[in-house]
Amino acid sequence: MKKYLFEIFLLIFIIIPFIYLGINYDTLPERVPTHFGLDGTANGWSQKSTLWVMPAGICALLYVVMFLIPILDPKKRIALMGKKYNQLRAIFAIFFSLLSIYLIYISKEGSLENPNVFFAILGLLFLMFGNYLQALRENYFFGIRTPWTLESEVVWRKTHRLGARLWVSGGLLTIILSAIIRNALALGISFLVIVGVMSIIPIVYSYIEYRKEQNKL
């Protein structure tokens, strides 16, 4: 029973962006901004019907993918996470539901007036996901999946321990910079640097740790 109630709880958040879009659909212009530059200026436009697919549809797709992953996981490692995986599903469902509503709102307004809010939201996502990185078991779907982490459970564990610290730190730094940097372009560049550090260092680290492990054999 609890399992079904949990799925209903997630589906409510999946449906909310569609309801919000439906309520505001007639007030939207035929062409809405769907892509913005680092400075918050709209540089991509689409028909408003695309909002049903993106961003609202992203929530539904994410729900389906995360529901199927434990079933499709050949090693059944995701299932071993138990409640932690469901907690992660709930965080993503709530987060992307709110993000989708925010993106639809931006499309309605026609501009990203305050990109700091958007970057702060992304920083919050990094922070929350980072808290769960260490709990991820070796799998083919989530986490820092390099040839070296997938080859060694020890390398996987060490890399995700480092990755968790980097993602939490990167999320906190993004939120702090969003509060103090007023220049949108400077904030955007800072964000890209943070993402680059969060992405590249774990990859290099996993290779180094794998080589160390091989040299011990």
C-alpha positions as CSV (number, residue, x, y, z in Angstrom):
1,M,0.0,0.0,0.0
2,K,2.8,2.4,0.9
3,K,4.4,1.7,-2.4
4,Y,1.3,2.8,-4.3
5,L,0.8,5.9,-2.2
6,F,4.5,6.9,-2.9
7,E,3.9,6.6,-6.6
8,I,0.7,8.6,-6.4
9,F,2.7,11.3,-4.4
10,L,5.3,11.4,-7.2
11,L,2.7,11.5,-10.0
12,I,1.0,14.5,-8.3
13,F,4.2,16.5,-8.8
14,I,4.5,15.2,-12.3
15,I,1.0,16.4,-13.2
16,I,1.3,19.9,-11.6
17,P,3.4,21.5,-14.4
18,F,0.8,20.2,-17.0
19,I,-2.0,21.8,-15.0
20,Y,-0.1,25.0,-14.6
21,L,0.6,25.1,-18.4
22,G,-3.0,24.3,-19.2
23,I,-4.3,27.1,-17.0
24,N,-2.0,29.7,-18.7
25,Y,-1.9,28.2,-22.2
26,D,-4.4,30.7,-23.7
27,T,-2.5,33.7,-22.4
28,L,0.8,32.6,-23.8
29,P,2.0,34.1,-27.1
30,E,2.2,31.8,-30.1
31,R,6.0,31.9,-30.0
32,V,7.7,31.7,-26.7
33,P,11.4,31.9,-25.6
34,T,12.7,28.4,-24.9
35,H,16.5,29.1,-24.8
36,F,18.4,31.9,-23.0
37,G,22.0,33.0,-23.1
38,L,24.3,33.2,-20.1
39,D,23.2,36.9,-19.7
40,G,19.5,35.9,-19.4
41,T,18.6,37.2,-22.9
42,A,16.3,35.0,-25.0
43,N,18.1,33.6,-28.1
44,G,15.8,30.8,-29.0
45,W,12.1,30.7,-29.8
46,S,9.6,27.9,-30.4
47,Q,5.9,27.4,-30.8
48,K,4.1,27.4,-27.4
49,S,2.9,23.9,-28.0
50,T,6.5,22.7,-27.4
51,L,6.0,23.6,-23.8
52,W,3.9,20.4,-23.4
53,V,7.1,18.4,-24.3
54,M,9.6,20.7,-22.7
55,P,9.7,21.6,-19.9
56,A,6.5,20.0,-18.7
57,G,7.2,16.7,-20.5
58,I,10.6,16.4,-18.8
59,C,8.9,15.6,-15.5
60,A,6.9,12.7,-17.0
61,L,10.0,11.4,-18.8
62,L,12.1,11.6,-15.7
63,Y,9.5,9.7,-13.7
64,V,9.3,6.9,-16.3
65,V,13.1,6.6,-16.6
66,M,13.7,6.5,-12.8
67,F,10.8,4.0,-12.3
68,L,12.3,1.6,-14.9
69,I,16.0,1.9,-13.9
70,P,15.8,-0.6,-11.0
71,I,14.0,-3.0,-13.3
72,L,16.4,-2.7,-16.1
73,D,19.6,-2.6,-14.0
74,P,21.3,-5.9,-14.9
75,K,23.3,-6.0,-11.7
76,K,20.3,-5.0,-9.5
77,R,22.6,-2.6,-7.6
78,I,20.1,0.3,-7.7
79,A,17.5,-1.9,-5.9
80,L,20.0,-2.3,-3.1
81,M,19.8,1.4,-2.3
82,G,16.3,0.8,-1.0
83,K,14.7,3.9,0.6
84,K,17.6,6.1,-0.5
85,Y,16.7,5.6,-4.2
86,N,13.1,6.5,-3.5
87,Q,14.2,9.6,-1.6
88,L,16.3,10.5,-4.7
89,R,13.3,10.0,-6.9
90,A,11.2,12.2,-4.7
91,I,13.8,15.0,-4.7
92,F,14.0,14.9,-8.5
93,A,10.2,14.8,-9.0
94,I,9.7,17.8,-6.7
95,F,12.7,19.7,-8.0
96,F,11.9,19.3,-11.7
97,S,8.2,19.9,-11.1
98,L,9.0,23.3,-9.6
99,L,11.7,24.0,-12.2
100,S,9.3,23.2,-15.0
101,I,6.7,25.6,-13.5
102,Y,9.4,28.3,-13.3
103,L,10.5,27.8,-16.9
104,I,6.9,28.0,-18.1
105,Y,6.5,31.2,-16.1
106,I,9.6,32.6,-17.8
107,S,8.1,31.7,-21.2
108,K,4.9,33.5,-20.3
109,E,6.8,36.6,-19.2
110,G,9.0,36.5,-22.3
111,S,12.4,37.0,-20.6
112,L,14.6,35.7,-17.9
113,E,14.6,38.8,-15.8
114,N,16.6,37.5,-12.9
115,P,19.0,34.6,-14.1
116,N,20.4,34.6,-10.5
117,V,17.2,32.7,-9.4
118,F,17.7,30.1,-12.1
119,F,21.4,29.5,-11.2
120,A,20.5,29.3,-7.5
121,I,17.9,26.6,-8.4
122,L,20.6,24.6,-10.3
123,G,23.0,25.1,-7.3
124,L,20.3,23.6,-5.1
125,L,20.0,20.6,-7.4
126,F,23.8,20.0,-7.3
127,L,23.7,20.2,-3.5
128,M,20.9,17.8,-3.1
129,F,22.2,15.3,-5.6
130,G,25.7,15.5,-4.1
131,N,24.3,14.3,-0.8
132,Y,23.2,11.0,-2.5
133,L,26.3,10.4,-4.7
134,Q,28.0,8.3,-2.0
135,A,24.9,6.1,-1.7
136,L,24.9,5.2,-5.3
137,R,25.9,1.6,-5.9
138,E,27.8,0.6,-9.0
139,N,25.4,0.7,-12.0
140,Y,25.1,1.6,-15.7
141,F,22.5,4.4,-15.3
142,F,23.4,6.9,-12.5
143,G,26.5,8.4,-11.1
144,I,30.1,9.0,-12.4
145,R,30.2,6.3,-15.0
146,T,33.6,6.1,-16.5
147,P,35.4,3.0,-17.9
148,W,37.4,2.9,-14.7
149,T,34.6,3.2,-12.1
150,L,32.6,0.6,-14.0
151,E,35.6,-1.7,-13.9
152,S,36.3,-1.5,-10.2
153,E,33.9,-1.3,-7.3
154,V,36.7,0.3,-5.2
155,V,37.3,3.0,-7.8
156,W,33.6,3.6,-8.0
157,R,33.3,4.1,-4.3
158,K,36.3,6.4,-4.0
159,T,35.3,8.4,-7.0
160,H,31.8,9.0,-5.7
161,R,33.1,9.9,-2.3
162,L,35.1,12.7,-3.9
163,G,32.3,13.5,-6.4
164,A,29.9,14.0,-3.5
165,R,32.1,16.5,-1.9
166,L,32.6,18.4,-5.2
167,W,28.9,18.5,-6.0
168,V,27.9,19.7,-2.5
169,S,30.6,22.3,-2.6
170,G,29.8,23.3,-6.1
171,G,26.1,23.6,-5.3
172,L,26.8,25.8,-2.2
173,L,29.2,27.9,-4.2
174,T,26.7,28.4,-7.0
175,I,24.0,29.5,-4.5
176,I,26.4,31.9,-2.8
177,L,27.6,33.4,-6.1
178,S,24.0,33.7,-7.3
179,A,23.4,35.9,-4.2
180,I,26.4,38.2,-4.6
181,I,27.2,38.4,-8.4
182,R,24.8,40.8,-10.1
183,N,26.4,40.6,-13.6
184,A,24.5,37.9,-15.4
185,L,27.3,37.1,-17.9
186,A,29.9,36.8,-15.1
187,L,27.6,34.6,-13.1
188,G,27.0,32.4,-16.1
189,I,30.8,32.0,-16.8
190,S,31.4,31.2,-13.1
191,F,28.7,28.6,-13.3
192,L,30.3,26.9,-16.3
193,V,33.7,26.9,-14.5
194,I,32.1,25.2,-11.4
195,V,30.4,22.6,-13.6
196,G,33.6,22.0,-15.4
197,V,35.5,21.3,-12.1
198,M,32.7,19.1,-10.8
199,S,32.8,17.0,-14.0
200,I,36.4,16.8,-15.0
201,I,38.1,16.2,-11.6
202,P,36.2,13.0,-10.8
203,I,36.9,11.6,-14.3
204,V,40.7,12.2,-13.9
205,Y,40.6,10.9,-10.3
206,S,38.9,7.7,-11.4
207,Y,41.6,7.0,-14.0
208,I,44.4,7.7,-11.4
209,E,42.8,5.4,-8.8
210,Y,42.2,2.7,-11.4
211,R,45.9,2.8,-12.5
212,K,47.0,2.6,-8.8
213,E,44.8,-0.4,-8.3
214,Q,46.2,-2.1,-11.4
215,N,49.8,-1.4,-10.3
216,K,49.1,-3.3,-7.1
217,L,48.2,-6.5,-9.0
